[in-house]
Amino acid sequence: MNTTYKTNLFLGITLFLFAFAFGQEPPFTFTKHLLAESIGARSVVAADIDGNGVLDVFSASTEDNSIRWFENKNEEGFTDYTIFAHAKGAYSVTTADIDGDTDIDVLSASSADNTIRWYENKGVDGFTCIDAIFRNAESASSVITANMDGDEDIDVLSASYSDNSILWYENDGTGKFTNEQGDYMVHIIDSNAGGARAVAVADMDGDMDIDVLSASYTDGIIRWYENKGAEGFVAYTIDDNAPGANTIAAADFDNDGNMDVVAGIYNAAEIRLYENNKEALNMQRVLPQSIALHPNPMTNVLHISYISTTTVNYTLYDSTGKQLSSQTHTGKEHQLEVWHLASGTYLLKANNDTQFKYYRFMKE
């Protein structure tokens, strides 16, 4: 066999394998729709903001300083509204019920004015920008929410690049983040996360409180912070060789009950998955009284049934381990309203004084 033939055969096989591995026809296609021209679009998130059963879209755009809402009107498409046009260097957007009135509000982090803000959902009147949660998060680049102190309201966390900080802001339950003296109720998780770019939350150690994760761009470290309650947080390194780490998320990828971590490492041009090697959570430990959830999956209401009357505490988590609600119920029947949740997988923990069990369910 001559050299030219060998070379052509090799190239032919290589191109065939490349096409087979990377050029396969997808099982379905996508239709592109332009929601709006947005200069410097940096962050998007979906939520059913108006409770009509369909998901809307929210965006943060760095160059035009805008926080926007794209209302989903089904067959009519999306209608574009500007929630706020002065979030200088708008970098991150998220949603949560900040004031406890059961509707979904909007939050943003803007890097040029170092500000974390929230925007109150006023229903048919749109959104009102509430006084800033914090004005000194230097080059703020990420904002998320979680119940950090177990008081059943939603608190706020941020990552800020220039001051190397991961911070959390205490909510008094009404959407106020200052004390009686007017001082910000801000708590430092880490002030040495060099070039802090992203923050996430999850129960990393299975003790049912909210821990925190960070990705820091300058020092190239992926960290997690164990929540010690009144004692604060203890920092641990997941990866100290993640140059340009700039995004992070947590989820149970191997279905062992423990939260794993995924991160984007910009300067290494990599997406990395970090498997949590903690002993697998026992998902089958049962309560003295069996519990049934139905329907599963569901759309608006999850029905919870007990064999007989008993007192059970139950806590709802999303797929990242973020606590969404916590209630105690006594009786044989109960209903959990889930209409406001996005479609996806959720985890319900049911426990009494001695035992517990986790239940997974789907929201359509």
Residue pairs with C-beta under 8 A, 6 or more apart in sequence:
33 77
33 78
35 57
35 70
35 78
35 80
36 68
36 70
36 80
38 59
38 61
38 64
38 66
38 68
39 61
39 62
39 63
39 64
40 61
40 62
40 63
40 64
41 59
41 60
41 61
41 62
42 60
42 61
42 62
42 90
42 91
42 92
43 59
43 60
43 90
43 91
43 92
43 93
44 57
44 58
44 59
44 60
44 93
45 57
45 58
45 93
45 94
45 95
46 55
46 56
46 57
46 58
46 342
47 55
47 56
47 58
47 95
47 104
47 342
48 54
48 55
48 56
48 104
48 339
48 340
48 342
49 56
49 58
49 69
49 71
49 95
49 103
49 104
49 106
49 121
50 56
50 71
50 123
51 103
51 339
51 340
53 299
53 339
54 72
54 74
55 72
55 342
55 343
56 69
56 70
56 71
56 72
56 78
57 69
57 70
57 72
57 78
58 67
58 68
58 69
58 70
58 83
58 93
58 95
58 106
59 66
59 67
59 68
59 70
59 93
60 66
60 67
60 87
60 90
60 91
60 92
60 93
60 108
60 109
60 110
61 68
61 90
62 89
62 90
62 91
62 111
62 112
64 85
65 85
65 86
65 87
65 88
65 89
65 90
65 110
65 112
66 82
66 83
66 84
66 85
66 87
66 90
67 82
67 83
67 84
67 87
67 90
67 93
67 106
67 108
67 119
68 80
68 81
68 82
68 83
69 80
69 81
69 82
69 83
69 106
69 127
70 78
70 79
70 80
70 81
71 78
71 79
71 81
72 78
73 79
81 126
83 106
83 119
83 126
83 127
83 129
84 108
84 117
84 119
84 127
84 129
87 108
87 110
87 113
87 115
87 117
88 110
88 111
88 112
88 113
88 115
89 110
89 111
89 112
89 113
90 108
90 109
90 110
90 111
91 108
91 109
91 110
91 111
91 140
91 141
91 142
92 108
92 109
92 140
92 141
92 142
92 143
93 106
93 107
93 108
93 109
93 143
94 106
94 107
94 108
94 143
94 144
94 145
95 104
95 105
95 106
95 107
96 104
96 105
96 107
96 145
96 154
97 103
97 104
97 105
97 154
98 105
98 107
98 118
98 120
98 145
98 154
98 156
98 171
98 175
99 105
99 120
99 174
99 175
100 153
100 154
100 173
100 174
100 175
102 340
103 121
103 123
104 121
104 340
105 118
105 119
105 120
105 121
105 127
105 175
106 118
106 119
106 121
106 127
107 116
107 117
107 118
107 119
107 133
107 143
107 145
107 156
108 116
108 117
108 118
108 119
108 143
109 115
109 116
109 137
109 140
109 141
109 142
109 143
109 158
109 160
110 117
110 140
111 139
111 140
111 141
111 161
113 135
114 135
114 136
114 137
114 138
114 139
114 140
114 160
114 162
115 132
115 134
115 135
115 137
115 140
116 132
116 133
116 134
116 137
116 140
116 143
116 156
116 158
116 169
117 129
117 130
117 132
117 133
118 130
118 133
118 156
118 175
119 127
119 128
119 129
119 130
120 127
120 128
120 130
120 175
121 127
122 128
130 175
133 156
133 169
133 177
133 184
134 158
134 167
134 169
134 177
134 184
134 186
136 163
136 184
137 158
137 160
137 163
137 165
137 167
138 160
138 161
138 162
138 163
138 165
139 160
139 161
139 162
139 163
140 158
140 159
140 160
140 161
141 159
141 160
141 161
141 196
141 197
141 198
142 158
142 159
142 196
142 197
142 198
142 199
143 156
143 157
143 158
144 156
144 157
144 158
144 199
144 200
144 201
145 154
145 155
145 156
145 157
145 322
146 154
146 155
146 157
146 201
146 210
146 322
146 323
147 153
147 154
147 155
147 210
147 323
148 155
148 157
148 168
148 170
148 187
148 210
148 227
149 155
149 170
150 209
151 173
152 173
152 325
152 326
153 171
153 172
153 173
154 171
155 168
155 169
155 170
155 171
156 168
156 169
156 171
156 177
157 166
157 167
157 168
157 169
157 189
157 199
157 201
157 212
158 165
158 166
158 167
158 168
158 169
158 199
159 165
159 166
159 193
159 196
159 197
159 198
159 199
159 214
159 215
160 167
160 196
161 195
161 196
161 197
161 217
161 218
163 191
164 190
164 191
164 192
164 193
164 194
164 195
164 196
164 216
164 218
165 188
165 189
165 190
165 191
165 193
165 196
166 188
166 189
166 190
166 193
166 196
166 199
166 212
166 214
166 225
167 186
167 187
167 188
167 189
168 186
168 187
168 189
168 212
169 177
169 184
169 185
169 186
169 187
170 177
170 185
170 186
170 187
171 177
172 185
177 184
177 185
177 186
178 184
178 185
179 185
187 232
189 212
189 214
189 225
189 232
189 233
190 196
190 214
190 223
190 225
190 233
190 235
193 214
193 216
193 219
193 221
193 223
194 216
194 217
194 218
194 219
194 221
195 216
195 217
195 218
195 219
196 214
196 215
196 216
196 217
197 215
197 216
197 217
197 245
197 246
197 247
198 214
198 215
198 245
198 246
198 247
198 248
199 212
199 213
199 214
199 248
200 212
200 213
200 214
200 248
200 249
200 250
200 320
201 210
201 211
201 212
201 213
201 250
201 320
201 321
201 322
202 210
202 211
202 213
202 250
202 251
202 259
202 261
202 320
202 321
202 322
203 209
203 210
203 211
203 259
203 317
203 321
203 323
204 211
204 213
204 224
204 226
204 250
204 258
204 259
204 276
204 278
204 321
205 211
205 226
205 278
206 257
206 258
206 278
206 281
208 315
208 349
209 227
209 229
210 227
210 321
210 322
210 323
211 224
211 225
211 226
211 227
211 233
212 224
212 225
212 227
212 233
213 222
213 223
213 224
213 225
213 238
213 248
213 250
213 261
214 222
214 223
214 224
214 225
214 248
215 222
215 242
215 245
215 246
215 247
215 248
215 263
215 264
216 223
216 245
217 244
217 245
217 246
217 266
220 240
220 241
220 242
220 243
220 244
220 245
220 265
220 267
221 237
221 239
221 240
221 242
221 245
222 237
222 238
222 239
222 242
222 245
222 248
222 261
222 263
222 272
222 274
223 235
223 236
223 237
223 238
224 235
224 236
224 238
224 261
225 233
225 234
225 235
225 236
226 233
226 234
226 236
227 233
228 234
238 261
238 274
239 245
239 263
239 272
239 274
242 263
242 265
242 268
242 272
243 265
243 266
243 267
243 268
244 265
244 266
244 267
244 268
245 263
245 264
245 265
245 266
246 264
246 265
246 266
247 263
247 264
248 261
248 262
248 263
248 264
249 261
249 262
249 263
249 320
250 259
250 260
250 261
250 262
250 320
250 321
251 259
251 260
251 262
251 319
251 320
252 258
252 259
252 260
252 319
252 321
253 260
253 262
253 273
253 275
254 260
254 275
256 276
256 280
256 281
257 280
257 281
257 282
257 283
257 358
258 276
258 278
258 280
258 281
259 276
259 320
259 321
260 273
260 274
260 275
260 276
261 273
261 274
261 276
262 271
262 272
262 273
262 274
263 271
263 272
263 274
264 270
264 271
265 271
265 272
281 358
283 357
283 358
284 357
285 355
285 356
285 357
286 355
286 357
287 310
287 312
287 350
287 351
287 352
287 355
287 356
287 357
288 310
288 352
288 355
289 306
289 307
289 308
289 310
289 312
290 306
290 307
291 304
291 305
291 306
291 312
291 350
291 357
291 359
292 304
292 305
293 302
293 303
293 304
293 305
293 348
293 359
293 361
294 302
294 303
294 305
295 303
296 302
296 361
296 362
297 361
297 362
297 363
297 364
298 338
298 361
298 362
298 363
298 364
299 339
299 363
299 364
300 337
300 338
300 339
301 335
301 336
301 337
301 338
301 339
302 335
302 336
302 338
302 348
302 361
303 333
303 334
303 335
303 336
304 314
304 329
304 333
304 334
304 335
304 336
305 332
305 333
306 312
306 331
306 332
306 333
307 332
308 332
309 330
309 331
309 332
310 330
310 352
311 328
311 329
311 330
311 352
312 328
312 329
312 330
312 350
312 351
312 352
313 326
313 327
313 328
313 350
313 351
313 352
314 326
314 327
314 328
314 329
314 336
314 348
314 349
314 350
314 351
315 323
315 325
315 326
315 348
315 349
316 323
316 324
316 325
316 326
316 336
316 346
316 347
316 348
317 323
317 324
317 346
317 347
317 348
317 349
318 324
318 341
318 344
318 346
318 347
319 344
319 345
319 346
319 347
321 347
324 341
324 346
336 348
338 346
338 363
341 363
342 363
343 363
343 364
344 362
344 363
345 360
345 361
345 362
345 363
346 360
346 361
346 362
346 363
347 358
347 359
347 360
348 358
348 359
348 360
348 361
349 356
349 357
349 358
349 359
350 356
350 357
350 358
350 359
351 357
